[in-house]
Amino acid sequence: MNHGLYISFWLPTAVLGAALAIKLPSILKLWRDPLLRAVGGLLVFACAVFVFAAPKTIRWTNRVTGVPNIAAPWVYSLLTALSASWLLLIIAWRNGRTERSVQTRRATRWVVSVYAGVVVALWVLFALADVPVERIRDLDTYYANTPYMREEILLYLLAHTVACSVTARLVWNWSRTEGLDAWLRWGLRFLGAGYVTNLVFSAAKLSAVAARWTGHDLDWLNTGIAPSAACIAATLVAVGFIVPHAGQYLQERWRVRRRHRSLKPLSRLVRTVTGGREPFDLRATPELRLIRRETFIRDALLQLARHLDDDLRARSYDAAVALGFERGRAQALAAGVALLDAVEARERSRRGPQAPQAGTPRPGISRPGTPTAPNSPRTDARTASAGASPAAVSPAAGSPTASAAPSSSGPDTTYLLREIQAVSRVLRHPLDLQAVRAHVAAPAESMSTHE
């Protein structure tokens, strides 16, 4: 067998170590959680198996202790403890928060007792066996017919196979459960694939050993297929633990960055109000940058509050609905039109009163502080509407803009402050905003032509 297969032992060790590093803070923080304890034990034993199963470590262990092949029962014991941790993980998962139940305690004691007994038997059998020749890579097949060592090899392989079979079946069943988070489902699929590949390891070892019992030579299964299967299986198991945590972490980071980016149009618009921009720090976390941008926008919107025209927003909502936009989108478009109008009104108030130029006013869009001629048809219509039912002059009760009706306390900024994401998104579509504005202006234009 070439060294490449054994050098690859360090690949699963590194991946398992990464998985343990990711999970360790949660394990230490929530140590009372039996599921996390089982995960921690599984990852620790898995790392230890691959560290001590590497040929260089096997040779070092034998040399330091001075006992030929003593690394064998040590590695077998670690593998048996790993098998037990698989079963304890399943017990903790199946029983959830009922870890104090009699059934859970009984199952846990049964697994610990049986596999602890296997570990003791491994050392007793090794002490009784005669294995004077050091074998680094092919010990299982070389001593397959040696009394006591034969039983030891068969014992650890059977303990591993049973635990792996039970765990693989239950993990696959779990992965098909309805309502699972997508990242968790993929993690379970990797775990299931890892445990199935572990069965390939056991099958290759048992086949090679059984071949020796019948006088045949299938040692390549033991020295080639089994180590490769073990490396692949451990890597898949480690990835199965990493995927849910890393996937959810990256997804949340992406969501935060996307929200921060989506607020850029609104942030640019309100800079004209504040004359500045939100604080920027290269060392700030994405969450902090998002909070700063949201705070900056809301502060600027509060400064614009006295320039907001609730009547314009209500009429813009009706116009957007008439143009075929769904209610949520129509509400955001109406808020966008009112916001743009407020920014322009604020700019005009800062410049002071000026003589209007021909073509400057937008027909049909009222301005705060700009009176309407008392005897104009528009004023008569609005005066007549004052005695009509509320439904005749404002959106129906329960509609998204029902709260937008003018009140004595001033313009209603609740929607703008709460739905800054939706408002910012519509600012990316100026053609839609122009269409709503044009539709709002159309009735007034037609009335002026009629006059």
C-alpha positions as CSV (number, residue, x, y, z in Angstrom):
1,M,0.0,0.0,0.0
2,N,1.3,3.5,-0.8
3,H,1.8,6.2,1.7
4,G,-0.8,8.5,0.1
5,L,-3.7,6.7,1.6
6,Y,-2.2,7.1,5.1
7,I,-1.1,10.7,4.6
8,S,-4.7,11.4,3.9
9,F,-5.5,10.5,7.5
10,W,-4.6,14.1,8.3
11,L,-7.3,15.5,6.0
12,P,-10.2,14.1,8.0
13,T,-8.3,15.0,11.2
14,A,-8.2,18.6,10.1
15,V,-11.8,18.7,9.0
16,L,-12.9,17.1,12.2
17,G,-10.8,19.5,14.2
18,A,-12.5,22.4,12.4
19,A,-15.9,21.0,13.2
20,L,-14.9,20.6,16.8
21,A,-13.6,24.2,16.9
22,I,-16.9,25.5,15.5
23,K,-19.0,23.5,17.9
24,L,-16.9,24.0,21.0
25,P,-18.2,27.4,22.2
26,S,-21.8,26.1,22.1
27,I,-20.8,22.8,23.8
28,L,-19.1,24.7,26.6
29,K,-21.9,27.2,27.0
30,L,-24.6,24.6,27.0
31,W,-22.9,21.7,28.6
32,R,-26.1,20.5,30.2
33,D,-27.5,19.8,26.8
34,P,-27.1,16.0,26.2
35,L,-27.2,16.4,22.4
36,L,-24.3,18.9,22.5
37,R,-22.3,16.7,24.9
38,A,-22.8,13.7,22.5
39,V,-21.7,15.8,19.5
40,G,-18.6,17.0,21.5
41,G,-17.7,13.4,22.5
42,L,-18.2,12.2,18.9
43,L,-15.8,14.8,17.5
44,V,-13.2,14.3,20.1
45,F,-13.1,10.6,19.7
46,A,-13.2,10.9,15.9
47,C,-10.1,13.2,15.9
48,A,-8.3,10.9,18.3
49,V,-9.0,7.8,16.1
50,F,-7.3,9.4,13.1
51,V,-4.4,10.9,15.1
52,F,-3.5,7.6,16.6
53,A,-4.3,5.5,13.6
54,A,-1.8,7.2,11.4
55,P,1.2,4.9,10.7
56,K,3.7,7.3,12.2
57,T,1.7,7.6,15.4
58,I,1.3,3.8,15.6
59,R,5.0,3.4,15.3
60,W,5.7,6.1,17.9
61,T,3.2,4.5,20.4
62,N,4.8,1.1,20.1
63,R,8.3,2.5,20.5
64,V,7.4,4.7,23.5
65,T,5.6,1.9,25.4
66,G,8.1,-0.8,24.4
67,V,5.2,-3.2,23.7
68,P,4.9,-4.4,20.1
69,N,1.5,-3.6,18.5
70,I,0.1,-2.1,21.7
71,A,-1.2,0.7,19.5
72,A,-3.8,-1.8,18.1
73,P,-6.0,-2.2,21.3
74,W,-5.6,1.6,21.9
75,V,-6.9,2.5,18.4
76,Y,-9.6,-0.2,18.7
77,S,-10.7,1.3,22.0
78,L,-10.9,4.7,20.6
79,L,-12.9,3.4,17.6
80,T,-15.3,1.6,20.0
81,A,-15.7,4.8,22.1
82,L,-16.5,6.6,18.8
83,S,-19.1,4.0,18.0
84,A,-20.7,4.4,21.4
85,S,-20.8,8.2,20.9
86,W,-22.8,7.7,17.7
87,L,-25.4,5.8,19.6
88,L,-25.5,8.3,22.4
89,L,-26.0,11.1,19.9
90,I,-29.0,9.2,18.4
91,I,-30.4,8.6,21.9
92,A,-30.1,12.3,22.8
93,W,-31.7,13.3,19.5
94,R,-34.6,10.9,19.6
95,N,-35.5,11.9,23.2
96,G,-35.0,15.7,22.8
97,R,-35.5,17.5,26.1
98,T,-36.7,14.4,27.9
99,E,-33.1,13.4,28.8
100,R,-34.2,12.8,32.4
101,S,-36.8,10.2,31.5
102,V,-36.3,6.6,32.7
103,Q,-36.2,5.3,29.1
104,T,-33.4,7.7,28.1
105,R,-31.3,7.0,31.2
106,R,-31.8,3.2,30.7
107,A,-30.7,3.4,27.0
108,T,-27.7,5.6,27.9
109,R,-26.6,3.2,30.6
110,W,-27.0,0.3,28.3
111,V,-24.8,1.8,25.6
112,V,-22.1,2.9,28.0
113,S,-22.1,-0.4,29.8
114,V,-21.9,-2.6,26.7
115,Y,-19.3,-0.5,24.9
116,A,-17.2,-0.1,28.0
117,G,-17.3,-3.9,28.4
118,V,-16.1,-4.2,24.8
119,V,-13.2,-1.9,25.6
120,V,-12.2,-4.0,28.6
121,A,-12.5,-7.2,26.6
122,L,-10.2,-5.7,23.9
123,W,-7.4,-5.2,26.4
124,V,-7.9,-8.5,28.1
125,L,-7.8,-10.3,24.7
126,F,-4.6,-8.4,23.7
127,A,-2.9,-9.4,26.9
128,L,-3.7,-13.0,26.2
129,A,-2.7,-12.9,22.5
130,D,0.9,-13.6,21.3
131,V,1.7,-10.8,18.8
132,P,5.4,-10.3,18.8
133,V,5.9,-9.0,15.2
134,E,5.1,-5.3,14.8
135,R,2.6,-4.7,12.0
136,I,1.9,-1.1,11.1
137,R,-0.5,-1.4,8.2
138,D,-1.8,-4.9,8.0
139,L,-2.2,-6.1,11.6
140,D,-5.8,-7.2,11.2
141,T,-5.1,-9.7,8.4
142,Y,-1.6,-10.7,9.6
143,Y,-3.0,-11.8,12.9
144,A,-6.4,-12.9,11.6
145,N,-5.8,-16.5,12.6
146,T,-3.9,-15.8,15.9
147,P,-5.8,-17.0,19.0
148,Y,-7.3,-14.2,21.1
149,M,-6.1,-11.6,18.6
150,R,-8.6,-13.1,16.1
151,E,-11.4,-12.6,18.6
152,E,-10.3,-9.0,19.4
153,I,-10.3,-8.0,15.8
154,L,-13.8,-9.5,15.2
155,L,-15.1,-7.9,18.4
156,Y,-14.1,-4.3,17.6
157,L,-15.4,-4.7,14.0
158,L,-18.8,-6.0,15.1
159,A,-19.2,-3.3,17.7
160,H,-18.3,-0.7,15.0
161,T,-20.7,-2.2,12.4
162,V,-23.7,-2.4,14.8
163,A,-23.3,1.2,15.9
164,C,-22.8,2.4,12.4
165,S,-25.8,0.6,11.0
166,V,-28.2,1.9,13.6
167,T,-26.9,5.4,13.3
168,A,-27.0,5.5,9.5
169,R,-30.6,4.3,9.4
170,L,-31.9,6.8,12.0
171,V,-30.0,9.7,10.5
172,W,-31.4,9.0,7.0
173,N,-34.9,8.8,8.6
174,W,-34.3,12.1,10.3
175,S,-33.1,13.8,7.1
176,R,-36.5,13.0,5.5
177,T,-38.5,14.7,8.3
178,E,-40.8,17.5,7.2
179,G,-40.1,21.1,8.2
180,L,-36.3,20.8,8.6
181,D,-34.1,23.8,7.9
182,A,-32.5,23.3,4.5
183,W,-29.0,23.6,6.0
184,L,-29.8,21.0,8.7
185,R,-31.2,18.7,6.1
186,W,-28.0,18.9,4.0
187,G,-25.9,18.3,7.1
188,L,-27.9,15.2,7.9
189,R,-27.4,13.9,4.4
190,F,-23.7,14.3,4.7
191,L,-23.8,12.5,8.1
192,G,-25.9,9.7,6.6
193,A,-23.4,9.4,3.7
194,G,-20.5,9.3,6.1
195,Y,-22.1,6.5,8.2
196,V,-22.9,4.5,5.1
197,T,-19.3,4.9,4.0
198,N,-18.2,3.7,7.4
199,L,-20.0,0.4,6.7
200,V,-17.8,0.1,3.6
201,F,-14.8,0.3,6.0
202,S,-16.3,-2.5,8.2
203,A,-17.2,-4.6,5.2
204,A,-13.7,-4.4,3.7
205,K,-12.1,-5.3,7.0
206,L,-14.4,-8.2,7.7
207,S,-14.0,-9.5,4.2
208,A,-10.2,-9.4,4.3
209,V,-10.2,-11.1,7.7
210,A,-12.7,-13.8,6.7
211,A,-10.6,-14.5,3.6
212,R,-7.6,-15.3,5.7
213,W,-9.8,-17.7,7.8
214,T,-10.6,-19.6,4.6
215,G,-7.0,-19.5,3.2
216,H,-7.5,-16.7,0.7
217,D,-5.7,-13.4,0.4
218,L,-7.8,-10.3,0.1
219,D,-5.4,-8.1,2.1
220,W,-5.8,-5.2,-0.4
221,L,-9.3,-4.7,1.1
222,N,-7.7,-4.2,4.5
223,T,-4.7,-2.1,3.4
224,G,-6.3,-0.1,0.5
225,I,-10.1,0.1,0.6
226,A,-10.7,0.2,4.3
227,P,-8.3,3.2,5.1
228,S,-9.7,5.2,2.1
229,A,-13.3,4.5,3.2
230,A,-12.5,5.6,6.7
231,C,-11.0,8.9,5.5
232,I,-13.9,9.6,3.2
233,A,-16.4,8.7,5.9
234,A,-14.8,10.9,8.6
235,T,-14.6,13.8,6.2
236,L,-18.3,13.4,5.3
237,V,-19.3,13.2,9.0
238,A,-17.3,16.3,9.8
239,V,-18.8,18.2,6.9
240,G,-22.2,17.1,8.1
241,F,-21.6,18.9,11.4
242,I,-20.1,21.9,9.8
243,V,-22.7,22.6,7.1
244,P,-25.7,23.5,9.3
245,H,-23.6,25.9,11.5
246,A,-21.5,27.4,8.7
247,G,-24.4,27.6,6.3
248,Q,-26.7,29.4,8.7
249,Y,-23.9,31.7,9.7
250,L,-23.1,32.6,6.0
251,Q,-26.7,32.9,5.1
252,E,-27.3,35.4,8.0
253,R,-24.2,37.4,7.0
254,W,-25.5,37.5,3.4
255,R,-28.9,38.6,4.6
256,V,-27.4,41.4,6.6
257,R,-25.2,42.6,3.8
258,R,-28.1,42.5,1.3
259,R,-30.3,44.5,3.7
260,H,-27.5,47.1,4.0
261,R,-27.1,47.3,0.2
262,S,-30.8,47.5,-0.4
263,L,-31.0,50.7,1.8
264,K,-28.4,52.5,-0.4
265,P,-31.0,54.4,-2.6
266,L,-32.9,55.7,0.4
267,S,-29.6,56.6,2.2
268,R,-28.5,58.6,-0.8
269,L,-31.8,60.4,-1.0
270,V,-31.9,61.5,2.7
271,R,-28.3,62.7,2.6
272,T,-29.7,65.9,1.0
273,V,-31.6,66.4,4.3
274,T,-28.7,65.8,6.7
275,G,-25.9,67.0,4.6
276,G,-23.8,64.0,5.5
277,R,-23.8,60.2,5.6
278,E,-23.9,57.4,8.2
279,P,-20.7,56.8,10.1
280,F,-18.3,54.4,8.4
281,D,-15.7,52.2,10.0
282,L,-13.7,49.5,8.2
283,R,-13.5,47.5,11.4
284,A,-17.3,47.6,12.0
285,T,-19.2,44.4,11.7
286,P,-21.9,44.0,9.0
287,E,-24.6,44.1,11.7
288,L,-23.2,47.4,13.1
289,R,-23.0,48.9,9.6
290,L,-26.7,48.0,9.0
291,I,-27.8,49.4,12.4
292,R,-25.9,52.7,11.6
293,R,-27.5,53.0,8.2
294,E,-31.0,52.3,9.5
295,T,-30.5,54.8,12.3
296,F,-29.2,57.4,9.9
297,I,-32.2,57.0,7.6
298,R,-34.8,57.1,10.4
299,D,-33.2,60.2,11.9
300,A,-33.4,62.0,8.5
301,L,-37.0,60.9,7.9
302,L,-38.0,62.4,11.2
303,Q,-36.5,65.7,10.0
304,L,-38.6,65.4,6.9
305,A,-41.8,64.7,8.8
306,R,-43.3,68.2,8.7
307,H,-42.9,68.3,4.9
308,L,-44.8,65.0,4.3
309,D,-48.2,65.3,2.6
310,D,-50.4,62.5,3.8
311,D,-53.1,63.4,1.3
312,L,-50.6,63.0,-1.5
313,R,-49.6,59.6,-0.2
314,A,-53.2,58.5,0.0
315,R,-53.9,59.6,-3.6
316,S,-50.6,58.0,-4.8
317,Y,-51.7,54.7,-3.2
318,D,-55.0,54.8,-5.1
319,A,-53.1,55.7,-8.3
320,A,-50.7,52.8,-7.8
321,V,-53.5,50.3,-7.2
322,A,-55.3,51.7,-10.3
323,L,-52.1,51.0,-12.3
324,G,-52.2,47.4,-11.3
325,F,-49.6,47.2,-8.5
326,E,-50.4,44.8,-5.7
327,R,-51.2,46.4,-2.4
328,G,-47.9,46.0,-0.7
329,R,-46.0,47.4,-3.7
330,A,-48.6,50.2,-4.1
331,Q,-48.1,51.3,-0.5
332,A,-44.3,51.5,-0.9
333,L,-44.7,53.4,-4.1
334,A,-47.1,55.9,-2.5
335,A,-44.6,56.4,0.4
336,G,-41.8,56.9,-2.2
337,V,-43.8,59.6,-4.0
338,A,-44.6,61.4,-0.8
339,L,-41.0,61.1,0.3
340,L,-39.6,62.6,-2.9
341,D,-42.2,65.4,-2.7
342,A,-41.1,66.1,0.9
343,V,-37.4,66.3,0.0
344,E,-38.3,68.7,-2.8
345,A,-40.6,70.8,-0.6
346,R,-37.8,71.0,2.1
347,E,-35.4,72.2,-0.6
348,R,-37.8,74.9,-1.7
349,S,-38.4,76.0,1.8
350,R,-34.7,76.4,2.4
351,R,-34.3,78.5,-0.8
352,G,-37.2,80.7,0.3
353,P,-40.2,82.0,-1.7
354,Q,-39.5,82.5,-5.4
355,A,-41.6,83.5,-8.3
356,P,-42.9,80.3,-10.0
357,Q,-41.5,79.7,-13.5
358,A,-43.6,78.5,-16.3
359,G,-43.9,74.8,-16.3
360,T,-42.3,74.4,-12.9
361,P,-45.2,73.2,-10.8
362,R,-46.3,69.6,-11.2
363,P,-50.0,69.6,-11.9
364,G,-52.2,67.9,-9.5
365,I,-49.7,67.4,-6.7
366,S,-50.4,69.7,-3.8
367,R,-47.5,71.3,-1.9
368,P,-47.5,71.9,1.9
369,G,-48.1,75.6,2.5
370,T,-49.4,76.3,-1.1
371,P,-53.0,77.4,-0.8
372,T,-55.6,76.5,-3.4
373,A,-57.9,79.2,-4.8
374,P,-61.0,79.3,-2.6
375,N,-63.5,79.4,-5.5
376,S,-61.7,76.9,-7.8
377,P,-63.5,73.7,-8.8
378,R,-60.8,71.7,-7.0
379,T,-61.6,73.5,-3.7
380,D,-65.3,73.0,-4.2
381,A,-64.8,69.3,-4.8
382,R,-62.7,68.9,-1.7
383,T,-65.1,70.9,0.3
384,A,-68.0,68.8,-0.9
385,S,-66.0,65.7,-0.1
386,A,-65.6,66.9,3.5
387,G,-69.2,66.1,4.1
388,A,-69.1,62.7,2.4
389,S,-68.4,59.4,4.0
390,P,-64.7,58.7,4.9
391,A,-64.6,56.0,2.2
392,A,-65.2,58.6,-0.4
393,V,-62.0,60.6,0.4
394,S,-59.6,58.0,1.8
395,P,-58.7,54.3,1.4
396,A,-61.1,51.8,2.8
397,A,-60.8,50.9,6.4
398,G,-58.3,48.2,6.9
399,S,-56.3,49.1,3.8
400,P,-52.5,49.7,4.1
401,T,-53.0,53.5,4.0
402,A,-56.0,53.8,6.3
403,S,-53.6,55.2,8.9
404,A,-52.3,57.7,6.4
405,A,-55.3,60.0,6.8
406,P,-54.2,63.5,7.9
407,S,-54.6,64.1,11.6
408,S,-54.3,67.1,13.9
409,S,-51.0,65.7,15.3
410,G,-49.2,66.0,12.0
411,P,-48.2,63.6,9.2
412,D,-48.1,59.9,9.9
413,T,-44.5,58.6,9.6
414,T,-45.2,55.1,11.0
415,Y,-45.0,53.3,7.7
416,L,-41.9,55.2,6.5
417,L,-40.0,54.5,9.7
418,R,-41.1,50.8,9.8
419,E,-40.8,49.9,6.1
420,I,-37.6,51.6,5.1
421,Q,-36.5,48.5,3.1
422,A,-39.7,48.5,1.0
423,V,-39.4,52.3,0.3
424,S,-35.7,52.0,-0.6
425,R,-36.5,49.2,-3.0
426,V,-39.0,51.2,-5.0
427,L,-36.5,54.1,-5.3
428,R,-34.6,51.7,-7.6
429,H,-37.5,51.9,-10.0
430,P,-38.0,55.6,-11.0
431,L,-40.2,54.7,-13.9
432,D,-42.8,53.2,-11.6
433,L,-42.6,56.3,-9.4
434,Q,-43.0,58.5,-12.4
435,A,-46.1,56.5,-13.6
436,V,-47.7,56.9,-10.2
437,R,-47.0,60.7,-10.2
438,A,-48.4,61.0,-13.7
439,H,-51.5,59.2,-12.7
440,V,-52.0,61.4,-9.6
441,A,-51.5,64.5,-11.8
442,A,-53.9,63.3,-14.6
443,P,-57.3,64.3,-12.9
444,A,-56.1,67.8,-12.1
445,E,-54.7,68.3,-15.6
446,S,-58.0,67.1,-17.2
447,M,-60.0,69.4,-14.9
448,S,-57.7,72.4,-15.8
449,T,-58.2,71.7,-19.6
450,H,-62.0,71.5,-19.0
451,E,-62.0,74.9,-17.4
